[in-house]
Amino acid sequence: MIPFTRHWALALGTAAALLSVAACGSLKTPATADVAVSKAAVDNAAGAGGADYAPVEMLAARQKMALANQAMASKDYKQALTLAAAAQADAKLAQSKANSAKAQIAADALQDDIRVLREELERNN
């Protein structure tokens, strides 16, 4: 067993400092992939009808994506990540609302069809 000495304490302190510098350094790297994933989420929500069924959420998602792109351009990668994540959340909410609204419309149409069929059956009997 190796005794714990001041050299070991210094080595551990140096290692901890290097790890913290490495962690901080990652915030300075471009967030290109994260922004691209969020843009895809916004595009998917728009394709799902988010602008029609959840216009407030789609507007918020698009505005946050524009701000994320501005942050990327000014190399504020931490802000870009934050805005991209918020845009993605808004886009997913818009897509969920759009899917829900379309499902409700389909369910309502199905109920109308069932009602018409019942009326037809009652007339024939």
Backbone as a chain_set.jsonl record, in Angstrom:
{"seq": "MIPFTRHWALALGTAAALLSVAACGSLKTPATADVAVSKAAVDNAAGAGGADYAPVEMLAARQKMALANQAMASKDYKQALTLAAAAQADAKLAQSKANSAKAQIAADALQDDIRVLREELERNN", "coords": {"N": [[0.838, -1.173, 0.0], [0.535, 2.212, -0.867], [1.638, 5.051, 0.809], [-0.288, 7.965, 1.574], [0.791, 10.97, 0.536], [2.092, 14.345, 0.406], [2.789, 14.654, -2.232], [1.072, 12.968, -3.58], [-1.327, 14.223, -3.012], [-0.918, 16.627, -4.359], [-0.758, 15.654, -6.967], [-3.348, 14.603, -7.296], [-4.835, 16.956, -7.022], [-3.932, 18.378, -9.244], [-4.849, 16.72, -11.295], [-7.616, 16.967, -10.886], [-7.933, 19.678, -11.467], [-7.217, 19.707, -14.182], [-9.282, 18.157, -15.247], [-11.484, 19.805, -14.706], [-10.883, 22.003, -16.303], [-11.0, 20.83, -18.795], [-13.712, 20.186, -18.874], [-14.887, 22.731, -18.867], [-13.877, 23.665, -21.223], [-15.324, 22.29, -23.121], [-17.628, 23.733, -23.453], [-16.905, 25.654, -25.155], [-16.807, 24.632, -27.631], [-18.185, 24.273, -30.888], [-21.725, 23.983, -31.14], [-22.901, 22.602, -33.159], [-24.074, 20.105, -33.954], [-26.127, 19.753, -32.042], [-27.718, 21.99, -32.549], [-28.476, 21.422, -35.148], [-30.014, 19.101, -34.77], [-32.12, 20.178, -33.315], [-33.137, 21.943, -35.224], [-34.071, 20.112, -37.08], [-36.124, 18.997, -35.574], [-37.858, 21.186, -35.4], [-38.478, 21.476, -38.103], [-39.757, 19.015, -38.542], [-41.985, 19.294, -36.89], [-43.267, 21.402, -38.166], [-43.866, 20.148, -40.582], [-45.694, 18.325, -39.653], [-47.912, 19.787, -39.282], [-47.808, 21.69, -37.332], [-47.819, 24.51, -37.454], [-50.433, 25.055, -38.133], [-52.005, 23.827, -36.118], [-50.786, 24.378, -33.704], [-49.887, 27.162, -33.437], [-48.713, 29.085, -31.719], [-46.723, 27.712, -30.285], [-45.139, 26.864, -32.427], [-44.252, 29.3, -33.441], [-42.734, 30.188, -31.267], [-40.771, 28.176, -31.232], [-39.52, 28.579, -33.705], [-38.554, 31.192, -33.385], [-36.743, 30.83, -31.272], [-34.961, 29.101, -32.509], [-33.886, 30.811, -34.432], [-32.587, 32.622, -32.76], [-30.773, 30.853, -31.591], [-29.208, 30.233, -33.803], [-28.088, 32.754, -34.242], [-26.595, 32.977, -31.906], [-24.779, 30.913, -32.345], [-23.413, 31.982, -34.524], [-22.153, 34.119, -33.314], [-20.458, 32.778, -31.719], [-21.246, 32.0, -29.172], [-21.596, 29.417, -27.679], [-22.692, 28.097, -25.497], [-25.068, 29.505, -24.99], [-26.267, 29.018, -27.444], [-26.695, 26.247, -27.284], [-28.542, 26.172, -25.163], [-30.711, 27.647, -26.211], [-31.271, 26.117, -28.491], [-32.103, 23.714, -27.335], [-34.414, 24.588, -26.034], [-35.919, 25.39, -28.242], [-36.246, 22.938, -29.476], [-37.837, 21.621, -27.578], [-40.164, 23.198, -27.669], [-40.881, 22.701, -30.317], [-41.393, 19.939, -30.259], [-43.6, 19.932, -28.573], [-45.399, 21.383, -30.171], [-45.629, 19.609, -32.32], [-46.764, 17.413, -31.034], [-49.196, 18.526, -30.202], [-50.312, 19.059, -32.709], [-50.512, 16.451, -33.788], [-52.294, 15.369, -31.942], [-54.558, 16.997, -32.343], [-55.172, 16.33, -35.002], [-55.759, 13.632, -34.671], [-58.032, 13.869, -33.081], [-59.774, 15.109, -34.873], [-60.018, 13.066, -36.763], [-61.218, 11.124, -35.153], [-63.635, 12.394, -34.565], [-64.735, 12.507, -37.141], [-65.052, 9.796, -37.617], [-66.959, 9.169, -35.659], [-69.1, 10.63, -36.686], [-69.525, 9.197, -39.063], [-70.317, 6.753, -37.993], [-72.685, 7.526, -36.745], [-74.228, 8.244, -39.006], [-74.433, 5.757, -40.266], [-75.907, 4.333, -38.337], [-78.301, 5.76, -38.429], [-79.112, 5.137, -41.027], [-79.475, 2.369, -40.752], [-81.611, 2.338, -38.935], [-83.621, 3.524, -40.466], [-83.961, 1.612, -42.441], [-84.995, -0.484, -41.022]], "CA": [[0.0, 0.0, 0.0], [1.327, 3.425, -0.988], [1.155, 6.043, 1.765], [-0.805, 9.218, 1.022], [1.729, 12.049, 0.863], [1.811, 15.618, -0.216], [2.951, 14.486, -3.677], [-0.183, 12.384, -4.076], [-2.344, 15.271, -2.916], [-0.648, 17.545, -5.458], [-1.119, 14.962, -8.211], [-4.808, 14.554, -7.35], [-5.297, 18.322, -7.262], [-3.627, 18.707, -10.638], [-5.787, 15.95, -12.123], [-8.936, 17.592, -10.754], [-7.898, 20.951, -12.199], [-7.234, 19.396, -15.615], [-10.635, 17.708, -15.59], [-12.401, 20.948, -14.715], [-10.561, 22.811, -17.485], [-11.533, 20.093, -19.946], [-15.166, 20.326, -18.848], [-15.208, 24.098, -19.285], [-13.495, 23.799, -22.618], [-16.342, 21.724, -23.995], [-18.629, 24.754, -23.71], [-16.392, 26.542, -26.184], [-16.84, 23.95, -28.919], [-19.44, 24.531, -31.59], [-22.871, 23.137, -30.816], [-23.494, 22.405, -34.476], [-24.94, 18.921, -33.991], [-27.314, 20.005, -31.233], [-28.547, 22.958, -33.265], [-29.033, 20.714, -36.309], [-31.08, 18.218, -34.276], [-33.253, 21.035, -32.969], [-33.717, 22.429, -36.477], [-34.837, 18.992, -37.636], [-37.354, 18.89, -34.776], [-38.73, 22.283, -35.821], [-38.948, 21.124, -39.449], [-40.714, 17.912, -38.402], [-43.22, 19.843, -36.316], [-43.922, 22.167, -39.234], [-44.397, 19.162, -41.516], [-46.818, 17.629, -39.025], [-49.027, 20.713, -39.158], [-47.653, 22.483, -36.115], [-48.194, 25.91, -37.679], [-51.897, 25.123, -38.175], [-52.646, 23.345, -34.899], [-50.088, 24.915, -32.523], [-49.121, 28.293, -33.983], [-47.926, 29.777, -30.684], [-45.54, 26.897, -30.018], [-44.277, 26.884, -33.607], [-43.609, 30.613, -33.487], [-41.696, 30.189, -30.227], [-39.684, 27.286, -31.674], [-38.788, 29.238, -34.8], [-37.817, 32.342, -32.847], [-35.608, 30.323, -30.495], [-33.973, 28.579, -33.459], [-33.2, 31.965, -35.02], [-31.658, 33.12, -31.736], [-29.694, 29.857, -31.457], [-28.315, 30.437, -34.953], [-27.342, 33.989, -33.984], [-25.613, 32.654, -30.865], [-23.723, 30.125, -32.996], [-22.625, 32.899, -35.358], [-21.303, 34.937, -32.438], [-19.646, 31.806, -30.979], [-21.745, 31.839, -27.81], [-22.08, 28.052, -27.831], [-23.536, 27.738, -24.354], [-26.377, 30.105, -25.269], [-26.809, 28.297, -28.596], [-27.209, 24.972, -26.781], [-29.737, 26.435, -24.361], [-31.798, 28.048, -27.108], [-31.613, 24.98, -29.347], [-32.877, 22.766, -26.523], [-35.739, 25.184, -25.826], [-36.609, 25.317, -29.535], [-36.621, 21.538, -29.687], [-38.958, 21.331, -26.683], [-41.341, 23.857, -28.243], [-41.235, 21.994, -31.545], [-42.012, 18.659, -29.9], [-44.928, 20.249, -28.066], [-46.215, 21.741, -31.33], [-45.9, 18.39, -33.078], [-47.707, 16.618, -30.242], [-50.507, 19.17, -30.292], [-50.81, 18.847, -34.07], [-50.912, 15.047, -33.895], [-53.486, 15.203, -31.111], [-55.68, 17.651, -33.015], [-55.525, 15.523, -36.174], [-56.404, 12.414, -34.173], [-59.374, 14.256, -32.636], [-60.559, 15.338, -36.084], [-60.308, 11.741, -37.32], [-62.183, 10.473, -34.257], [-64.923, 13.057, -34.78], [-65.244, 12.054, -38.439], [-65.479, 8.413, -37.437], [-68.218, 9.219, -34.914], [-70.129, 11.072, -37.632], [-69.808, 8.067, -39.948], [-71.082, 5.769, -37.212], [-74.03, 8.083, -36.572], [-74.92, 8.127, -40.289], [-74.737, 4.331, -40.467], [-77.004, 3.974, -37.43], [-79.533, 6.348, -38.967], [-79.464, 4.317, -42.19], [-80.006, 1.087, -40.252], [-82.912, 2.58, -38.344], [-84.573, 3.768, -41.567], [-84.199, 0.347, -43.155], [-85.749, -1.408, -40.149]], "C": [[0.889, 1.244, 0.0], [0.764, 4.46, -0.007], [0.724, 7.324, 1.04], [0.112, 10.344, 1.484], [1.306, 13.331, 0.166], [1.938, 15.527, -1.736], [1.677, 13.924, -4.292], [-1.291, 13.431, -4.037], [-2.171, 16.275, -4.059], [-1.059, 16.925, -6.788], [-2.642, 14.902, -8.37], [-5.392, 15.94, -7.63], [-5.077, 18.741, -8.7], [-4.594, 17.985, -11.576], [-7.182, 16.563, -12.072], [-8.994, 18.9, -11.528], [-7.945, 20.721, -13.705], [-8.617, 18.953, -16.067], [-11.603, 18.877, -15.639], [-12.141, 21.858, -15.904], [-11.118, 22.134, -18.725], [-13.042, 20.233, -20.017], [-15.581, 21.716, -19.3], [-14.893, 24.301, -20.754], [-14.549, 23.261, -23.559], [-17.441, 22.728, -24.294], [-18.19, 25.693, -24.823], [-16.373, 25.884, -27.557], [-18.177, 24.216, -29.586], [-20.513, 23.498, -31.25], [-23.627, 22.785, -32.089], [-24.464, 21.24, -34.513], [-26.224, 19.153, -33.214], [-28.267, 20.975, -31.931], [-29.2, 22.285, -34.473], [-30.174, 19.786, -35.891], [-32.321, 19.037, -33.935], [-33.927, 21.593, -34.22], [-34.552, 21.338, -37.124], [-36.153, 18.812, -36.881], [-38.346, 19.974, -35.167], [-39.309, 21.981, -37.202], [-39.992, 20.007, -39.388], [-42.05, 18.404, -37.855], [-43.984, 20.639, -37.364], [-44.565, 21.219, -40.241], [-45.602, 18.412, -40.977], [-48.033, 18.536, -38.859], [-48.972, 21.575, -37.919], [-48.077, 23.936, -36.285], [-49.713, 26.084, -37.679], [-52.534, 24.827, -36.823], [-51.999, 23.868, -33.612], [-49.235, 26.114, -32.947], [-48.254, 29.011, -32.955], [-46.624, 29.031, -30.42], [-44.582, 26.898, -31.206], [-43.55, 28.217, -33.728], [-42.473, 30.688, -32.471], [-40.498, 29.344, -30.654], [-38.849, 27.957, -32.759], [-37.977, 30.431, -34.297], [-36.585, 31.881, -32.066], [-34.539, 29.724, -31.402], [-33.194, 29.725, -34.098], [-32.19, 32.541, -34.026], [-30.492, 32.153, -31.522], [-28.695, 30.008, -32.603], [-27.487, 31.706, -34.784], [-26.254, 33.746, -32.936], [-24.458, 31.837, -31.449], [-22.814, 31.047, -33.804], [-21.695, 33.763, -34.508], [-20.466, 34.08, -31.479], [-19.991, 31.736, -29.491], [-22.421, 30.467, -27.765], [-22.96, 27.6, -26.676], [-24.952, 28.267, -24.568], [-27.043, 29.381, -26.44], [-27.403, 26.961, -28.159], [-28.513, 25.159, -26.012], [-30.93, 26.765, -25.255], [-32.234, 26.904, -28.019], [-32.448, 23.957, -28.582], [-34.289, 23.297, -26.283], [-36.555, 25.132, -27.114], [-37.086, 23.9, -29.812], [-37.817, 21.166, -28.813], [-40.249, 21.956, -27.214], [-41.821, 23.123, -29.499], [-41.909, 20.657, -31.241], [-43.414, 18.865, -29.35], [-45.866, 20.588, -29.219], [-46.588, 20.5, -32.134], [-46.899, 17.512, -32.334], [-49.112, 17.203, -30.302], [-51.122, 18.959, -31.671], [-51.292, 17.412, -34.244], [-52.188, 14.78, -33.112], [-54.716, 15.805, -31.789], [-56.128, 16.85, -34.232], [-56.211, 14.227, -35.76], [-57.828, 12.715, -33.715], [-60.297, 14.489, -33.831], [-60.956, 14.0, -36.716], [-61.339, 11.006, -36.473], [-63.569, 11.081, -34.428], [-65.554, 12.615, -36.098], [-65.753, 10.62, -38.345], [-66.8, 8.348, -36.675], [-69.368, 9.673, -35.817], [-70.517, 9.94, -38.579], [-70.65, 7.014, -39.235], [-72.518, 6.248, -37.02], [-74.845, 7.939, -37.854], [-75.309, 6.678, -40.551], [-75.879, 3.884, -39.568], [-78.333, 4.533, -37.934], [-80.013, 5.566, -40.168], [-80.077, 2.981, -41.755], [-81.398, 1.26, -39.668], [-83.984, 2.846, -39.402], [-84.925, 2.481, -42.291], [-84.98, -0.647, -42.305], [-87.082, -0.83, -39.911]], "O": [[1.859, 1.331, 0.753], [-0.44, 4.717, 0.006], [1.307, 7.705, 0.025], [0.199, 10.635, 2.677], [0.309, 13.383, -0.555], [1.255, 16.258, -2.452], [1.253, 14.338, -5.371], [-2.107, 13.501, -4.956], [-3.152, 16.72, -4.654], [-1.641, 17.599, -7.637], [-3.161, 15.128, -9.463], [-6.345, 16.067, -8.399], [-5.934, 19.385, -9.305], [-5.094, 18.573, -12.534], [-7.854, 16.667, -13.098], [-9.999, 19.195, -12.175], [-8.628, 21.449, -14.426], [-9.072, 19.331, -17.147], [-12.457, 18.935, -16.524], [-13.079, 22.428, -16.46], [-11.653, 22.801, -19.61], [-13.598, 20.384, -21.104], [-16.546, 21.853, -20.052], [-15.592, 25.043, -21.444], [-14.659, 23.732, -24.691], [-18.131, 22.588, -25.304], [-19.001, 26.439, -25.371], [-15.968, 26.506, -28.539], [-19.193, 24.366, -28.907], [-20.235, 22.309, -31.095], [-24.854, 22.683, -32.084], [-25.565, 21.37, -35.048], [-27.302, 18.786, -33.681], [-29.483, 20.79, -31.899], [-30.36, 22.559, -34.78], [-31.187, 19.697, -36.584], [-33.443, 18.629, -34.237], [-35.152, 21.702, -34.27], [-35.626, 21.612, -37.66], [-37.18, 18.507, -37.487], [-39.546, 19.714, -35.257], [-40.496, 22.205, -37.443], [-40.994, 20.051, -40.101], [-43.112, 17.978, -38.308], [-45.21, 20.557, -37.438], [-45.682, 21.46, -40.699], [-46.433, 17.922, -41.742], [-49.067, 18.102, -38.352], [-49.987, 22.133, -37.502], [-48.634, 24.531, -35.363], [-50.223, 27.129, -37.276], [-53.489, 25.493, -36.424], [-52.609, 23.802, -32.545], [-48.01, 26.083, -32.83], [-47.172, 29.493, -33.29], [-45.555, 29.637, -30.339], [-43.365, 26.931, -31.027], [-42.37, 28.258, -34.076], [-41.389, 31.186, -32.773], [-39.35, 29.743, -30.462], [-37.62, 27.905, -32.73], [-36.847, 30.649, -34.734], [-35.512, 32.473, -32.187], [-33.348, 29.822, -31.107], [-31.982, 29.625, -34.286], [-31.075, 32.904, -34.403], [-29.359, 32.581, -31.299], [-27.485, 29.921, -32.397], [-26.31, 31.729, -35.144], [-25.136, 34.244, -33.062], [-23.3, 32.046, -31.089], [-21.592, 30.908, -33.771], [-20.587, 34.096, -34.929], [-19.848, 34.597, -30.548], [-19.132, 31.447, -28.657], [-23.647, 30.363, -27.806], [-23.878, 26.802, -26.868], [-25.925, 27.546, -24.348], [-28.254, 29.159, -26.423], [-28.485, 26.582, -28.608], [-29.465, 24.4, -26.189], [-32.021, 26.225, -25.073], [-33.424, 26.739, -28.289], [-33.397, 23.396, -29.129], [-35.254, 22.533, -26.324], [-37.754, 24.858, -27.077], [-38.188, 23.69, -30.318], [-38.719, 20.464, -29.271], [-41.302, 21.318, -27.208], [-43.022, 22.951, -29.707], [-42.885, 20.289, -31.894], [-44.316, 18.072, -29.623], [-47.008, 20.128, -29.243], [-47.728, 20.359, -32.576], [-47.788, 16.928, -32.952], [-50.095, 16.473, -30.436], [-52.322, 18.709, -31.786], [-52.371, 17.186, -34.792], [-53.062, 14.046, -33.572], [-55.784, 15.195, -31.807], [-57.327, 16.704, -34.471], [-57.142, 13.775, -36.428], [-58.733, 11.91, -33.935], [-61.467, 14.107, -33.8], [-62.095, 13.827, -37.149], [-62.229, 10.344, -37.006], [-64.567, 10.36, -34.435], [-66.76, 12.378, -36.166], [-66.779, 10.281, -38.936], [-67.67, 7.547, -37.018], [-70.481, 9.156, -35.717], [-71.698, 9.744, -38.866], [-71.583, 6.455, -39.813], [-73.458, 5.46, -37.122], [-76.015, 7.557, -37.807], [-76.417, 6.412, -41.016], [-76.74, 3.122, -40.008], [-79.362, 3.86, -37.872], [-81.216, 5.351, -40.316], [-81.071, 2.527, -42.322], [-82.27, 0.42, -39.883], [-85.132, 2.43, -39.241], [-86.069, 2.289, -42.705], [-85.576, -1.575, -42.851], [-87.896, -1.425, -39.205]]}, "num_chains": 1, "name": "protein.A"}
